[in-house]
Amino acid sequence: MKVWLFRRHCWWLLLLVAVANGDVTYDGRSLIIDGQRKILFSGSIHYPRSTPQMWPSLIEKAKAGGLDVIQTYVFWNLHEPQPGQYDFSGRRDLIGFIKEIQAQGLYVSLRIGPFIEAEWNYGGFPFWLHDVPGIHFRCDNEPFKIENEYQNVEPGYGPRGPPYVKWAAAMAVGLQTGVPWMMCKQDDAPDPVVYGDTPYIRSAEDIAFNVALFVAKNGSFINYYMYHGGTNFGRTTSSYVITAYYDQAPLDEYGKHTTAYTIYDKSNPVQYQSAMGAIQGTSQEL
């Protein structure tokens, strides 16, 4: 399992949405929602990797497990299989998923793509994108837009890589959405974009311990990838990925608790008490 620890440096691609009517901003210490600083625990649940009937229970269990935020990608190739033909039905009902999160009083971290990776077929790109005149994937050109996890491949683009990072960041910020932007694994993105540290796959106990240390050292946004892995239906998965996704998540493929569920609960005294004590001791600085 991966855990994303977000630090203040750069923003884009991960767009934090306050599902209530609120103001979202940030500074060098934390996210600020309606004027209040927040330490946020997030977990990834991908709406098309479960059924709409499962969403209320999954979100309820995530909230009971201590989460404040549900994170998901937007899966472009599901929503626009042909140019101009859109589908938001069934497992594709992104709006319904977000409304359910809102109804249960949580926030959404929306990873809008267009390239999502996510062990998903074609990284979320619709295949017809090949036919767009003049397009060059994942570099600076007019038909192509913002990015995800680009630093993994940036060296392969040579001198075209860094200008693309700056162009994509400027384009995203220029949309003036009113909420902050993040991008995972992109430590050369320019301000005001926030980047996420490189994830590590490790045991649940080790993750919980290091999350506690991160918070004690002034970390303020943590995402567990995944909190519920779910199912790769049909032919949606990428190569060499099985139907079940992320068995080591706190909620298994069917939404049942695993041993990680209790370990990641931020109220777990063994894992988090010392970190919360450190936060209380420095609360005047928050």
Beta strands, then each sheet from edge to edge (+ up, - down):
strand 1: 2-7
strand 2: 14-17
strand 3: 24-26
strand 4: 31-33
strand 5: 36-38
strand 6: 40-45
strand 7: 69-73
strand 8: 107-111
strand 9: 181-184
strand 10: 194-196
strand 11: 221-228
sheet 1: 1+ 10- 9- 2+ 8- 7- 6- 11- 1+
sheet 2: 3+ 4- 5+
end
